[in-house]
Amino acid sequence: MVMRIGGLASGMDIDALVEKLMNAERAPLNKLLQNKQKYEWQRDAYRDVNTKLKTFDTYISDNLVIKNLSSKTASSSNSDLVSAIATSKATGTLSIEGVSQLAEAARTTSGNTYASNSTNMSTLVDGAKFISFKAPGATEATEIEITSNMTVEDFVKKVNDSGSGVSAVFENGHFSFTATNTGAGKIEIKGLDSKGGNDVALTKLNLTESAGKNAVFTVNGIATERASNSFSINGYNITLKKTFNEAAAHDELVNIANKNFENAENKLNEVFAEFEQKYGITLSGNVNDKFTQMNNELTSIIGTHQTAVNNGINDLKNARNTNISVAVTGLSQDAQDFINSLTDKQRVAFAAKDIENDDLSDLNFTHEQAEAFSNLTSEKSAMNVLTETDLTRTAGSVYDNVYSALSADAKNALSTKTFDELRNDTSLSPEDLNILNALTTEEIAAVQDVHDKTNSLASAKADLVTAVTHGSNMTQAKTAYDDALESKNNLPSAPTSTTTASSVTLTSTTNVDDMMNKIKDFVNMYNSFIKDLKEQTTQTKYRDYAPLTEDQKKDMKESEIKLWEEKAKSGLLRNDSLLRDGLSKMRSLVYEAVPGLEDSKFNTLFSVGITTTKNYNDGGALEIDEKKLRQALEADPDAVARLFKNDAGKDKDVVDGKVVDTRGYLARLRGSMDEFKISIEQKAGRATMTDQQYTIGKNLIDTDKRISTWQDKLKNIEARYWKQFSAMEQAINKANQQSGMFMQQGGGF
């Protein structure tokens, strides 16, 4: 550390001098700090553009993609009876000819308990520790624990808060439990002695059940039911309000139920008949008796066939694993006998030897084998070419090789003849005969056994599949029969009175005004977005207003700093190439056709009256010819909707032999905005990225390194200045001392 000596000797303000000198030296560092600030401002400006891109994309998604651009209005010929709301998918005309029954919720009520809200609930449930509620359609019951201090009021609140699908009310000593949803079925209420335990009769509550009802109506001549009075058909959200033409609607429902039952009964009888014919077993009794008998018989038959298949698998496996010692044509019987006497290990080693020249002692021939081999003379050269496969093969490998080599005619003939019989079948081709005649007697027997076992197993499997199929058909037919019978037996009661009215007709029309407003809103949002980006590329750049250093800010007021930085930040993205390219691509989409719209004259925004403004300085802002747009919407609203939102399920398709982009304008615009966003992220990054992952971040890292270098350099420069001034002070001080000494020696003159 340099010793700092003030200007006592020289009378100079050394601190002020060093500070001024360092201000001049600090100019390059200040320039780096200003550059860093510019990079940070520019990064933030780019990220602000990406935020606006995301906001605009979310607007498109929420208002024009997730919510459909198309808009339709439904009308009902009698909204007092049936009302409807048309979704964008509403198609055709619906006619509600009659409503014989409105949907109602299931309800269970108690007798008079002579209790009040403050009564202890445990006194009313006959010792039950839990009350179980299961609403119609629920998969599981909800159990409410009856605690020792629970009041009736507490119990009602517990039920209503349980999410069981049942709401509870207690008034004038009576409980009422009502299903929260309408539809057929009853509320199952049980007392339990423990959680999931045994039933406890709730005799003190004296519960009375009232089943829920489905809405029963006829639409376009079809009688049907719904669990609710509000439902959707063909894109119409329909609400049934009153019953009318009840008898006709009910009669049609009965006819359909009877017809469905008749069809299900006939199908089940067909299954019974097929079974009787196949297995020669007579089924008797009613439907349930026949089903039980057939099920028992099939269980036995399937078991028998499964055993046959298991046995067949083992038999085939054993047959295929049978070893065959192969004697090559031309070898004598003595040579064949010798080969057959070899063990498996000897065969492997024997096949690897040069029989006439190698030492065969490691084969460990028995005395009989050695003697038999020594008696072979001319046979040895022929045996020298035998491979391990030639010496030992399984019946399976021989069968596979032979069978695969045979022609289709020979394979078909094998279904009625043996391998041995085929060898004398002159109708076969010479190639087939050569393959068969090359087999030895031992091979024929082995491969014939494999063939027979293969056919036997295939037959057993086929029998098993047939039996299992009978069982499956029987189960499906019986289930359909039971369902049809239940529907028939649980038909709603015939109406006691009827209200005569004309059929209610539901129609839909395109809401042109709503579609116009949606498109106008989109254009306004688009133009606002474009204007914002365009302004950033044309902002005035004030070159005389560089970012302020910390030292400069010390001498300025807050208001002055704010005004200065507004000027300094202006024009950061002026004429920026990324923004210009992004705007250009978005602007070009207005005039691009959508080739996926077949037979439509509305395949560009221009064709429906939407163009960019004539003023290029607007940056591609859109303007609408409202008359032309309305005419297009009135002529073909679906085509206009597809122009904006063609969602065929894929980005590319082949049109006229060319691969083209078939997406609608909105999908293309969002795709262009995604590319725009990615290009900005590559330059300015995003909050979750490190500085090393984007261009400006790398510039910041480099600038920080240069700033650090300059800071170290300035420390050395300042130390040098202080060293020099300290040396000067010391020299002046020394000179003063010498002068004083001379004066003393001279007598003070």
Secondary structure, DSSP 8 states (H G I E B T S, - for coil): ------STTT---HHHHHHHHHHHHTHHHHHHHHHHHHHHHHHHHHHHHHHHHHHHHHHHIIIIITTTS--EEEEETTTTTEEEEE-TT--S-EEEEEEEE--BEEEEE-------TTSBGGGGTTT-SEEEEE-TT-SS-EEEE--TT-BHHHHHHHHHHTTSSEEEEEETTEEEEEEEEESSB--EEEEESSTT--EE--TTT--EEE-BB-EEEEETTEEEEESSSEEEETTEEEEE-S-BSHHHHHHHHHHHHHHHHHHHHHHHHHHHHHHHHHH-----SSHHHHHHHHHHHHHHHHHHHHHHHHHHHHHHHHHHT-EE----TT--HHHHHHHHHS-HHHHHHHHTS-TTTS--GGG---HHHHHHHHT-STHHHHHTT--HHHH-EEHHHHHHHHHHHS-HHHHHHTTTS-HHHHTT-TTS-HHHHHHHHTS-HHHHHHHHHHHHHHHHHHHHHHHHHHHHHHHHHHHHHHHHHHHHHHHHHT-----SS------EEEEEEE-HHHHHHHHHHHHHHHHHHHHHHHHHHH----TT-----HHHHHTS-HHHHHHHHHHHHTTTTTT-HHHHHHHHHHHHGGG---TT-TT-S--STGGGTEEE-S-GGG-S-EEE-HHHHHHHHHH-HHHHHHHH----S-SEEEETTEEEE---HHHHHHHHHHHHHHHHHHHH--TTS-GGGSHHHHHHHHHHHHHHHHHHHHHHHHHHHHHHHHHHHHHHHHHHHHHHHHHHHTT--
